[in-house]
């Protein structure tokens, strides 16, 4: 299924993951040309195959969103016959990715230490809630829990309201991104050095903590925990959502020159000249005085009128759009960020495109997410040398 011109062409990934963090990681690798063999439980498959509605002709929209460009093999590796098949699959893989709770695969004989001695070139990536070391390593990781324990919820939401999780599973997604980055780095290291693989250990809590960036730095500098501020930015003013005559939009005035331009566009040069607001530091201090005035001014025109005027002046701004508006944006179409693939059951399926644009070796959406077990027989016979009779026996025993 790979593209010979893609960066990861010729790399085989054995995907033992399910739900979101792991599948998102392996989708990123598949987009860049890796061959991804997804191992799923016979008769059930990845948990997300049952997550819905919505479903497209029985196929979960959730599953379809994160499993393109992969091959599906059903295999029960809790049974001896299944473990024997999995062992042969590991032998042909460059990378193994798993997101079981730490210690689970060791019980089956497929932990990193157990495999690395027999397959020294293998890159073994583990994604778990709290990582494979530390006192909380055995805790399960779920996105909402990690958003809470990782501090994101404490800084998300209105100042006077309850904490909120983000509208996407950001803990899972960023963990998958870090895992894909770690695997790519391990592949580069293997190529440049002794040819040995290594263990890539990604904890969801670590990943979310890494997102705190300037919020963490505020704590390090002051000793005080940042709190919820709604759409307000803690260190830049004005940088938030404002209401207009007909809808909300965002402005981002990131420096003092932009502030003066902004004031000129809205017809308030007096604010630009006011020493109370002359610098960003002063605007942050005078937030409660300044923002109500800006609200009053910005309510006098429509959202698009303001966007047109501010854009000409070079002031960053944009509408607060619904998902349907984003996915029908001509800019995303020009960037090939919405693609259509043909699924054997669901027919034409739209998926998101590849966000990383490489000029000479681009990734691409090649194939629809697979049906459960769609490639089992093909992989066992073509890659592992099983006879049709052996495959039939494994299927009869419900090993595959």
Buried (B, 14 or more C-beta within 10 A) or exposed (E): BBBEEBBBBEBBBBBBBBBBBBBBBBBBBBBBBBBBBBBBBBEEBBBBBEBBEEBBEEBBBBBBBBBBBBBBBBBBBEBEBBBEBBBBBBEBBBBBBBBBBBEBBEEBEBBBEBBBEEBEEBBBBBBBBBBBEEEEBEBEBBBEBBBBBBBBBBBBBEEEEEBBBBEEBBBBBBBBBBBBBBBBEBBEBBEEEEEEBBBBBBBBBBBBBEBBEEBBEBBEEEEEEBEBBEEBBBEBBBBBEBEBEEEBBBBBBBEBEBBBBBBBBBEBEEBBEBEEBBEBEBBBBBBEEBBEEBEEBBEEBEBBEBBEBBEEEEBBBEBBBEEEEEBEBEEBEEEEBBBEBEBEEBEEBEBBBBEEEEEEBBBBBBBBBBBBBBBBBEBBBEBBEBEEEBBEBBBEEEBB
